[in-house]
């Protein structure tokens, strides 16, 4: 009200000085400006869409579930007379729908891992209406990315990969995908924020936030800049209704490039630089105790002997504030910055130590596979039947994002409808002991599960917490 009063008073003075007609014209000119040329009148995002849209695809994934109708179908002799295929009619078909983008003319498609997770059959529908079967080349659950390969054809339309580090808040962006399965759709918005962490979508929580409308079905589609380049892969939305409320998150394309490079070399998993340290978020209390001006950075809480961070000279209590000159305000940012670096060479860490700022050159090496994994799939009469275990090494800790464990055996895979699945054993669980016998290797697990027991006392670690349960034999 005070502002309006001031404007009114100012208007009276102007009226007395220049007359009402002149003032009215002045306000009208300030509020609305007509296009000054035909070119301004027909401004459109159409040229960007025409360049980008041919490389955007729809991804259809499915899995037909086999459900036996009679326990006799588990008997191979019974199946000889009544046929294979699960012993009965097929169960319901699990389906998933998403989007993707062609990034290589040979038919490499990037999408979200959650679009094809658990699926066996994948088809891709191109913008020209062709439908082509696709092979899953690489799944990377840690970033929620996957790379597909179109089974036939060549010289596919592609979209250029941009530089997500060059984005600024306020930049215009387009989201292209297949929301709700209605067909290819384009929405427009701006970059609302950068370096969004603690979103809880993937292990590398470092996202571009946009208000371009993103809805179910847009997952895996590209976030596009005004040069028709991919700057992100749309991955999730914040919504209480399931529809877009203007808060969408995209995986930065600089992370996507690392996953694509791994797929092109035939890798089944992405190998990334290893820090060899445990980082902690800086609270205001910790920041004040360290004499810092603000709680920004990642506190080094622990170091692994002979790990890259220790070899670079880092110490407990140091605060990492940048990686190769890029700011890192929390542990997620440090993890992202390192994960987008290729192996080999080094990275320069900006470190606060007391009141001094120092630089530390850290080698970019992968986490070691020591001890060897020695995978074991348990088949005996135990609660672990159908689960696959590996020995824990720094590489396994990184891959499964294990917390608070340095050795033992970890679950890497569980068969559907297995005993282990029915007992709710989960990927990433670490078995610490069985019937009070400490388990430190898959060989020890194999011996411990080799016989029958009246009961099974199991102690395991999950998400940094330790549980003990007793299961009947």
C-alpha positions in Angstrom: 0.0 0.0 0.0 2.8 2.4 0.8 4.3 1.8 -2.7 1.0 2.5 -4.4 0.6 5.7 -2.4 3.9 6.9 -3.5 3.2 6.2 -7.1 -0.1 8.0 -6.8 1.5 11.0 -5.2 4.2 11.0 -7.9 1.4 10.8 -10.6 -0.3 13.9 -9.2 2.9 15.9 -9.4 3.5 14.7 -13.0 -0.1 15.6 -13.9 0.4 19.1 -12.6 3.6 19.5 -14.5 2.9 17.8 -17.8 -0.8 17.0 -18.0 -2.7 13.7 -17.6 -2.4 12.6 -21.2 1.3 12.7 -21.2 1.6 10.7 -17.9 -0.9 8.1 -19.0 1.0 7.6 -22.2 4.3 7.3 -20.2 2.9 4.6 -18.0 1.4 2.7 -20.9 4.8 2.8 -22.7 6.6 1.5 -19.6 4.1 -1.4 -19.1 3.9 -2.8 -22.6 6.2 -2.7 -25.6 5.0 -4.0 -29.0 7.4 -6.0 -31.1 9.6 -3.7 -33.0 10.0 -5.9 -36.1 8.5 -8.9 -37.7 11.4 -11.0 -36.5 10.6 -10.2 -32.9 6.9 -10.9 -33.4 7.6 -14.5 -34.5 10.3 -15.5 -32.0 10.1 -19.2 -31.3 11.9 -22.3 -29.9 10.9 -24.1 -33.0 14.5 -24.1 -34.6 15.9 -25.7 -31.4 13.1 -28.3 -31.3 13.6 -29.2 -35.0 17.3 -29.8 -34.4 16.9 -31.8 -31.2 13.6 -33.7 -31.4 14.7 -36.4 -34.0 17.2 -37.8 -31.5 14.7 -38.1 -28.7 13.1 -41.6 -28.4 10.5 -43.4 -26.3 11.7 -46.4 -24.3 9.3 -49.3 -23.7 10.5 -52.0 -21.4 8.7 -55.2 -20.2 9.1 -58.4 -18.3 6.8 -61.4 -18.5 6.7 -63.1 -15.1 6.4 -66.9 -14.9 4.3 -68.2 -12.1 4.1 -72.0 -11.5 0.6 -73.1 -10.7 1.7 -76.4 -9.2 4.7 -77.3 -7.1 5.3 -80.4 -9.2 6.6 -78.1 -11.9 9.7 -77.8 -9.9 10.4 -81.4 -10.6 12.4 -81.8 -13.9 10.8 -85.3 -14.6 7.3 -83.7 -14.3 8.4 -81.0 -16.7 9.4 -83.6 -19.3 5.8 -84.6 -19.7 4.1 -81.2 -19.3 6.6 -78.9 -20.9 9.0 -76.2 -19.9 8.3 -72.5 -19.3 7.5 -72.3 -15.7 4.9 -75.0 -15.5 1.9 -73.0 -16.4 0.5 -70.0 -18.1 2.5 -66.8 -18.1 1.9 -64.4 -15.3 1.2 -60.7 -15.6 3.5 -58.6 -17.7 5.5 -55.9 -15.9 5.9 -52.8 -18.0 7.8 -49.5 -17.9 7.7 -46.4 -20.0 10.2 -43.7 -20.4 12.2 -41.6 -22.7 15.8 -41.5 -24.0 18.2 -39.7 -26.4 20.4 -41.0 -29.1 24.0 -39.9 -28.5 25.8 -41.8 -31.2 25.0 -42.5 -34.8 25.6 -46.2 -34.3 22.5 -46.3 -32.1 23.6 -45.7 -28.5 20.7 -44.5 -26.4 21.0 -43.0 -22.9 18.0 -43.3 -20.5 17.4 -43.7 -16.8 18.3 -47.0 -15.2 14.9 -47.0 -13.3 13.1 -47.0 -16.7 14.6 -50.5 -17.6 15.4 -51.8 -14.1 14.4 -55.4 -13.7 13.2 -55.6 -17.4 14.2 -58.1 -20.0 12.7 -56.8 -23.2 13.4 -53.3 -24.4 12.1 -51.5 -27.5 12.8 -48.0 -28.6 10.4 -45.9 -30.7 12.1 -43.2 -32.8 10.6 -39.9 -33.7 10.0 -41.2 -37.3 7.7 -43.9 -35.8 10.1 -46.8 -36.2 10.2 -49.3 -33.4 13.5 -51.1 -32.9 14.6 -53.7 -30.3 17.4 -52.6 -28.0 20.1 -54.4 -26.1 21.1 -53.1 -22.6 24.8 -52.4 -22.8 25.3 -50.9 -19.3 23.3 -50.2 -16.2 24.7 -47.8 -13.6 22.3 -47.7 -10.6 24.6 -45.3 -8.8 23.8 -42.5 -11.2 20.4 -43.9 -12.3 21.7 -44.0 -15.9 21.6 -46.8 -18.5 23.0 -47.1 -22.1 21.1 -49.1 -24.8 22.2 -50.2 -28.2 19.7 -50.3 -31.1 19.7 -53.7 -32.6 19.5 -52.7 -36.2 20.0 -49.7 -38.5 22.7 -47.0 -38.7 23.3 -43.3 -39.2 20.7 -42.4 -36.5 20.0 -38.8 -35.7 22.0 -37.7 -32.7 22.1 -34.8 -30.2 25.3 -33.1 -29.3 26.4 -33.3 -25.7 26.9 -29.9 -24.0 28.7 -28.8 -20.9 26.7 -28.8 -17.7 29.4 -26.9 -15.8 28.7 -23.9 -18.2 25.1 -23.7 -17.1 23.9 -20.7 -15.1 20.8 -20.2 -13.1 18.2 -18.5 -15.3 19.4 -20.2 -18.6 16.5 -21.2 -20.8 16.0 -25.0 -21.2 13.6 -27.4 -23.0 12.5 -30.8 -21.7 11.7 -33.3 -24.4 10.1 -36.7 -23.7 7.0 -38.8 -23.6 5.0 -37.7 -20.5 2.2 -40.1 -19.5 2.7 -41.9 -22.8 0.9 -39.3 -24.8 3.7 -39.0 -27.4 6.7 -36.7 -27.9 6.2 -33.4 -26.0 8.3 -30.3 -25.5 8.1 -28.1 -22.4 10.1 -24.9 -21.7 11.5 -23.4 -18.6 14.7 -22.1 -17.0 17.5 -23.5 -14.9 16.1 -22.9 -11.4 19.1 -24.1 -9.4 22.4 -25.9 -9.8 24.3 -28.4 -7.7 21.2 -29.6 -5.9 22.4 -32.2 -3.4 20.7 -34.5 -0.8 17.8 -35.1 -3.2 17.9 -38.8 -2.5 17.6 -40.0 -6.1 21.0 -41.6 -6.6 24.4 -42.1 -4.9 25.7 -39.0 -6.8 23.2 -36.4 -5.6 24.2 -33.4 -7.7 21.3 -32.2 -9.9 20.2 -29.5 -12.2 16.8 -28.2 -11.1 14.4 -26.8 -13.7 10.9 -25.6 -13.9 10.4 -27.0 -17.4 7.4 -29.3 -16.9 8.6 -32.9 -16.3 6.0 -35.7 -15.7 6.0 -39.5 -15.5 7.3 -40.8 -18.9 9.8 -37.9 -19.2 12.4 -39.9 -17.3 15.5 -40.5 -19.4 14.7 -37.7 -21.8 17.0 -34.8 -22.4 17.2 -31.4 -20.9 18.2 -29.2 -23.8 19.9 -25.8 -24.0 19.2 -23.1 -26.7 21.9 -24.6 -28.9 20.0 -27.9 -29.1 22.6 -29.7 -26.9 21.9 -32.1 -24.1 22.8 -30.5 -20.8 21.1 -33.1 -18.6 19.0 -36.3 -18.4 15.6 -35.7 -16.8 15.4 -38.1 -13.8 12.8 -37.1 -11.2 10.3 -34.6 -10.0 9.3 -33.2 -6.6 5.5 -33.7 -6.4 2.8 -34.6 -4.0 0.3 -35.3 -6.8 2.4 -37.2 -9.2 2.3 -34.4 -11.8 4.7 -31.5 -12.4 4.7 -28.7 -10.0 7.7 -27.0 -11.5 10.4 -28.7 -9.6 12.2 -31.2 -11.8 15.7 -32.7 -11.5 18.1 -33.6 -14.3 21.4 -35.5 -14.1 24.2 -33.2 -15.4 25.5 -34.2 -18.8 29.1 -34.2 -17.6 28.2 -37.3 -15.5 26.4 -38.8 -18.5 29.6 -38.6 -20.6 31.5 -40.8 -18.2 28.8 -43.5 -18.4 28.7 -43.3 -22.2 32.5 -43.7 -22.4 32.3 -46.8 -20.2 29.6 -48.3 -22.4 31.7 -47.6 -25.6 34.7 -49.5 -24.2 32.5 -52.5 -23.5 32.6 -52.2 -19.7 29.8 -53.7 -17.6 30.2 -51.2 -14.9 31.6 -47.6 -14.6 35.0 -47.3 -12.8 35.5 -44.0 -11.1 38.3 -42.3 -9.1 38.5 -43.4 -5.5 38.9 -40.9 -2.7 39.8 -43.3 0.1 38.3 -41.1 2.8 35.1 -40.8 4.7 33.5 -37.3 4.4 31.1 -35.6 6.7 28.7 -32.7 6.1 29.7 -29.5 7.9 27.1 -28.4 10.4 27.1 -24.8 11.7 28.4 -26.1 15.1 31.3 -28.0 13.4 32.0 -25.0 11.2 32.1 -22.6 14.2 34.4 -25.0 16.1 36.8 -25.0 13.1 36.7 -21.2 12.9 35.2 -21.2 9.4 33.2 -18.3 8.0 30.4 -20.5 6.7 29.4 -24.2 6.8 30.6 -25.0 3.3 32.8 -27.9 2.3 33.3 -31.6 3.2 35.0 -32.5 6.5 37.5 -35.4 6.3 36.3 -37.6 9.1 38.5 -40.7 8.4 41.2 -41.8 6.0 42.1 -45.2 4.6 45.8 -45.9 4.9 47.6 -45.7 1.6 44.4 -44.4 -0.1 44.6 -41.6 -2.7 43.5 -38.9 -0.1 46.0 -40.0 2.5 48.8 -40.2 -0.2 47.9 -36.6 -1.2 48.6 -35.5 2.3 45.1 -35.0 3.6 44.5 -35.3 7.4 41.5 -35.8 9.6 39.8 -32.5 10.3 40.7 -31.0 6.9 37.8 -29.5 4.9 37.7 -30.1 1.1 36.2 -26.9 -0.5 37.0 -27.4 -4.2 38.0 -29.9 -6.9 40.1 -28.6 -9.8 38.8 -25.1 -8.9 35.1 -26.1 -8.9 33.4 -25.4 -5.6 32.4 -28.3 -3.4 30.0 -27.3 -0.6 29.3 -30.8 0.7 30.4 -34.5 0.4 27.9 -35.1 -2.5 29.6 -32.3 -4.5 33.0 -33.7 -3.8 31.8 -37.2 -5.0 30.3 -35.7 -8.1 33.3 -33.7 -9.1 35.6 -36.7 -8.7 33.1 -39.0 -10.5 33.2 -36.9 -13.6 37.0 -37.1 -13.9 38.6 -39.8 -16.1 40.9 -42.3 -14.5 44.6 -41.5 -14.7 46.3 -38.2 -14.0 45.4 -36.2 -10.9 42.9 -33.7 -9.5 43.7 -30.7 -7.3 41.8 -30.5 -4.1 41.3 -27.2 -2.4 41.6 -27.8 1.4 41.1 -25.7 4.4 43.4 -26.7 7.3 42.9 -24.5 10.3 43.2 -20.9 9.0 45.2 -21.8 5.9 44.1 -22.8 2.4 46.3 -25.4 0.8 46.2 -27.4 -2.5 46.7 -31.2 -2.6 47.3 -33.1 -5.9 45.4 -36.5 -5.7 45.9 -39.4 -8.1 42.8 -40.5 -9.9 42.8 -44.2 -9.4 40.0 -46.7 -9.0 39.2 -48.4 -5.7 41.2 -51.7 -5.4 39.6 -55.1 -5.7 41.5 -56.5 -2.7 40.6 -59.1 -1.6 39.2 -60.7 -4.8 35.4 -60.9 -4.9 35.2 -64.7 -5.2 31.4 -64.6 -5.8 29.3 -67.4 -4.1 25.7 -68.2 -4.9 24.2 -70.1 -2.0 22.1 -73.1 -3.0 22.0 -75.2 0.1 19.1 -75.5 2.7 19.6 -72.1 4.4 17.9 -68.7 4.6 20.5 -67.4 2.1 19.4 -69.7 -0.8 19.2 -67.8 -4.0 21.5 -64.9 -2.9 24.9 -64.1 -4.3 27.7 -62.9 -2.1 31.1 -61.4 -2.7 34.1 -60.5 -0.4 34.2 -56.9 0.6 36.9 -54.7 -0.9 37.2 -51.0 -1.3 35.8 -51.4 -4.8 32.7 -53.3 -3.4 32.3 -50.7 -0.7 32.2 -48.0 -3.4 30.0 -49.9 -5.8 27.3 -50.8 -3.1 27.7 -47.6 -1.1 28.3 -49.6 2.1 28.5 -47.7 5.3 30.6 -48.6 8.4 32.0 -51.9 7.0 35.5 -52.7 5.7 35.5 -56.5 5.4 33.1 -59.4 5.4 30.7 -60.6 2.7 28.0 -58.5 0.9 24.9 -59.4 -1.1 25.2 -58.4 -4.7 22.2 -60.2 -6.2 19.0 -62.1 -5.1 16.9 -64.4 -7.3 13.2 -63.5 -7.4 10.9 -65.8 -5.3 14.0 -67.3 -3.6 14.2 -68.2 0.0 16.5 -65.2 0.5 14.0 -62.9 -1.2 11.1 -64.1 0.9 13.2 -63.4 4.0 13.7 -59.8 2.7 17.4 -60.1 2.3 18.5 -57.1 0.3 21.3 -56.1 -2.1 24.0 -54.4 -0.1 23.4 -56.3 3.1 26.6 -57.4 4.8 26.6 -60.7 6.8 28.7 -60.3 9.9 28.0 -63.7 11.6 26.0 -66.9 11.5 25.1 -68.7 14.7 27.7 -66.5 16.4 30.4 -67.6 14.0 32.2 -64.6 12.4 31.9 -64.5 8.6 34.8 -62.7 6.8 34.9 -64.4 3.4 32.7 -66.2 1.0 34.6 -69.4 1.8 33.6 -69.1 5.4 30.0 -68.4 4.4 30.0 -71.5 2.2 31.1 -73.7 5.1 28.6 -72.0 7.5 25.6 -72.6 5.1 26.6 -76.1 4.1 24.5 -78.0 6.6 21.1 -77.9 8.2 20.4 -76.2 11.5 17.4 -76.1 13.8 17.7 -72.3 13.8 19.8 -69.6 12.1 21.0 -66.7 14.2 22.0 -64.0 11.7 23.8 -60.7 12.3 23.9 -58.4 9.4 24.7 -54.7 8.6 22.3 -52.6 6.6 22.6 -48.9 5.9 25.1 -48.4 8.7 23.0 -50.2 11.3 23.5 -53.7 12.7 20.7 -56.2 13.2 20.4 -59.7 14.7 17.5 -62.0 13.8 16.8 -65.7 14.4 15.2 -67.8 11.6 13.9 -71.4 12.0 15.8 -74.1 10.2 
